[in-house]
Amino acid sequence: LESGASDGLVQPPDAVIGPLPVVRMSTDEVVRVRNGLPMDLEGRLDGSEATTADQVRCYGPDGTFVGLLRPEGPDGRWHPFRVFPPDTIAPR
């Protein structure tokens, strides 16, 4: 490719999941998600998102995309199912 020809072709991983609800997480929560631990998101989603969302995207305190979570099990806790390692995604 010529210089500049690829501009706009490469998108961040979260570009295709824009419609999913967003959850901002603390540093401690990001560590939990990156270690595969479930999260309680009660009160963190607004309105209809709280009852209809089957996936959420989560971001760290610096705006870095961390991954995707979905509710699993009878307790309804949100479990990470796609997690991106640190230092691979630029903050928004």
C-alpha positions, 0 to 999 in steps of 0.5 A, spaced: 500 500 500 502 506 498 503 511 504 496 513 507 492 508 502 490 504 508 488 510 512 481 509 514 481 501 513 484 499 520 479 500 525 479 499 533 476 492 535 470 496 538 468 500 532 463 494 530 460 494 537 458 501 537 451 500 539 452 495 545 451 499 552 458 502 555 460 500 562 466 504 565 470 501 570 475 502 575 482 500 575 480 494 580 474 492 576 479 492 569 484 487 573 478 483 575 475 482 568 482 481 565 482 475 570 476 472 568 472 474 574 464 476 574 462 482 575 455 485 578 453 491 574 446 492 578 445 499 577 450 501 572 446 500 566 440 505 564 433 504 563 431 498 558 439 497 557 438 494 564 433 488 562 434 488 555 442 488 554 445 481 553 452 484 552 456 490 554 462 493 552 467 495 558 472 501 558 477 502 563 478 509 567 483 511 561 478 510 556 481 503 553 477 498 551 477 492 555 472 487 553 465 484 552 461 481 558 455 478 558 450 475 563 451 468 565 448 463 570 442 464 575 445 469 579 445 474 573 452 476 574 456 479 568 462 474 565 467 477 561 467 473 554 472 477 550 478 480 553 483 484 550 490 484 553 493 491 556 497 495 551 494 493 545 489 498 544 489 505 544 485 509 549 479 513 546 
